[in-house]
């Protein structure tokens, strides 16, 4: 519960859909949201690592969120998006793309509407989840991006590019 208490009142999150669930990532971690595009494969990458895309002259590794969470793959649709995120892997800031079925909106979620991630009853590892929020009568699963992406990704994801 301590992690929830550290959230600011009305913290902003980008909400995204995957399967029948709604997830959220902190808006300050999102650099941009892209339409789905061709992804160049990386040899010997883990199954959830789709490959690389070019974002304005920079190589960005792309992770399939469905594979990462152990969900069945589906073909991309016109709603499929790539969220370009800056996350900390180890002690290094890294840029990566995260493929989601759809992106909904930027939403404010209050700490009063959140509770700690349950240890049982979810399809995903609870250490991937920072909190469970509620929005418009539905659950919103808030990712802990630092735990969702770890050592396995670090071998394939370079350090974040700094703005000039």
N, C-alpha and C positions, 0 to 999 in steps of 0.2 A: 504494500500500500504506500510505502514511502515514495516510490517512483511516481505514483499518481499525484501525490501531494506537491511534487515539484513542478507540475504542469501549471502554466499561467492560466488565469481566468480567460475564457474565450479563446484558447489557443486555436490556431488555424490549421486545418488538415485538408489534404487532397483526398477525396473519397474515390475509391475504385471498386469495380465489380470483378469477381472471379467466381465462376460457377454461380451458385445462388446466394453467395455471401457478399457483404460489403466490408471492405477494408479501408484503412486510412494510413497515410504517411504525413509527417510534419511538413507543412508547406515550405518551410525554410530549407528543407533537404531537396526540394524539387527544383532543378534548373530549368526544365522545359518538358513539354508533352508533345510527342510526335505521332503522326499517323504511322501505322505499320509500314515497313519497307523491307526490301530484301536484306538478309543477314548473311554475311560471309562466315562459313564454318571455321572452327579452330580445331586442328588435329589433336586427338587425345584429351579433349576437354571433358569435364564431368557432364553427365547427361542433361543437367539443367542449364548448362552454358550453351546458348544457341549459336554464338559466334560474335562477330564484330560489325558495327555500322560506322559510317563516317558522319560526324556531326561537325560541319563547318571546318573541315580539315583536320579533325582530331578523331582518332580511333576510340570507339566506345564499346566495351564488351556488353553483350546483351544476355540477360538471364530470363528464362521462362519461369514465371512465378508458379504456373500450374505444375511443372516438373519439380520445382524446388519444394513444393508442398505435397507432392505425391498424388496430385489429381490427374485424371486422364487428360491427354492432349485433345484439343479440338483445332480445326483449321481456323486461321484468322478470318475475321469478318470485317465489315466496314467500320465497326465500332472498336476493334482492337487498337490499342495504343501502346506506345513505348514511353514510359516515364524516365527521363534522364535525371538521375539522382546523384547527389554528392553525399557519400557515407564514409564513416570511419571504419576501416578494416585494420585491426591491430591499432597502431598509433598513427597510421597514415590516412589522410583524406583520399578517397578514390571516387572516380566518376564511373557510373555504370547505367545501363538501360535495363528497365524492368518491364516485361510484357504483361499487360493486364487485358482481360476481356473487354473492359470498357472503363472510362473515367467519367464520374458523375459531376462533381463540383468541388469548390473550395468551401468548407463548412467550419464553423466555430463549434468546438465541443468543450463544454465546461467540465472541470474536474468533478463537480457535483453529479454529473451524469455518467461518471466512469466508475468501474470497479476493477479490482485486480483480476488478472487472467486466471481462469480456473485450472486446477491441476488435472482434472479429468473431464471427460465429456466433450472434448474438442477433437477435430480431426488432425490438428497440427500440434507441433511441439509447443508447449506453453512458454518456453524461453524465447520463442519468436514473437510473442505477444506482450506488448507493454501494458495494455489495458483493454477492457471491453467497455465501449461507450454506447449510448443510446441516442438515436436521432430519428425524429418523426415516428416514434413507436417501434423502431427496428434496431437490432444490434449492429454496431460498427466495431470491427476488430482492428485495434490500433497496433501496427507492427512496431517491434523493437528492431530497427534496421541494423543496429550494431551487432545483434545476435543472429539475425536472419542471414547476414552475409559474414562469413568468417574466413578461417584459414584456407579452406579449399578454394574459395574465390580469389584470394590474394595472389595466388600463382598466375592467374589469368588477367588480373585487373591492375593496370598501372596506376601510379599516383595521379591525383587530380591535377588538371592544368590550371594554372593560375591566370587570372585576368591581367592583361597588360595595362 
